[in-house]
Amino acid sequence: MKENKRTGKRNLFIYYAVLAACLLVIAAVTVTVIFAVRNNQPSAPTIDNNIENGETEEPPEENDQPTLSATEFILPLENVDVLNSFTFYKNSTLNSYHLHTGIDFAAEQGTEVLAVLDGTVESVYTNDVLTGTTVTVAHQNGLKTTYSYIDAKEGLKVGDEVSRGDVLGTVAAPTGKEYKDGAHLHFEILESGKAVDPEMYLSVNDK
């Protein structure tokens, strides 16, 4: 009988010990969760003294330079017939493959060449045996346009201000490294000195 009482007391002690241990574990987990939740809560927003006093922040200054869009450009010829695009191609004159860095517009010799955008004549280069005469016009935002295989308009010189549609010259007789393509205008657009596809700016497909 005494042995049964001892066994019962031992079992009751073990029960209470296990229960106490469980309660301690539950308490520890609860405290950990509470601290974790508290640390993850966003901090209270700070109030800017200027806003509190009725002052507002000035918006960032916008770039004064307007961006150019394709609608601001016209085509360099009244009627265009694309001979070669901005692509990797075979030059029939040189019998070699390379990147064609502009657009060739087929045209009769003497066809007027027009400025595609307002700008300033940067150069009129007449001594290149490979491209004939080339006129370069500088525009805003670091943009330039070049017109090769042409006869420059008489009196056209560096520093002249030109407007969109002004005559820069006329298509010349076939010459230079593309003479086998016949009379044409080789037209390029450069962004910060790098040739880009003119069709980014010209609506060639509309003609």
Sequence and secondary structure as in RCSB ss.txt:
>XXXX:A:sequence
MKENKRTGKRNLFIYYAVLAACLLVIAAVTVTVIFAVRNNQPSAPTIDNNIENGETEEPPEENDQPTLSATEFIL
PLENVDVLNSFTFYKNSTLNSYHLHTGIDFAAEQGTEVLAVLDGTVESVYTNDVLTGTTVTVAHQNGLKTTYSYI
DAKEGLKVGDEVSRGDVLGTVAAPTGKEYKDGAHLHFEILESGKAVDPEMYLSVNDK
>XXXX:A:secstr
 HHHHHHHHHHHHHHHHHHHHHHHHHHHHHHHHHHHHHHHS       HHHHTT         SS    GGG   
SSSS  EEE SEEEEETTTTEEEEE SEEEE  TT EEE SSSEEEEEEEEEETTTEEEEEEE GGGEEEEEEEE
EE TT  TT EE TT EEEEE  S GGGGGG SEEEEEEEETTEEE GGGT  GGG 
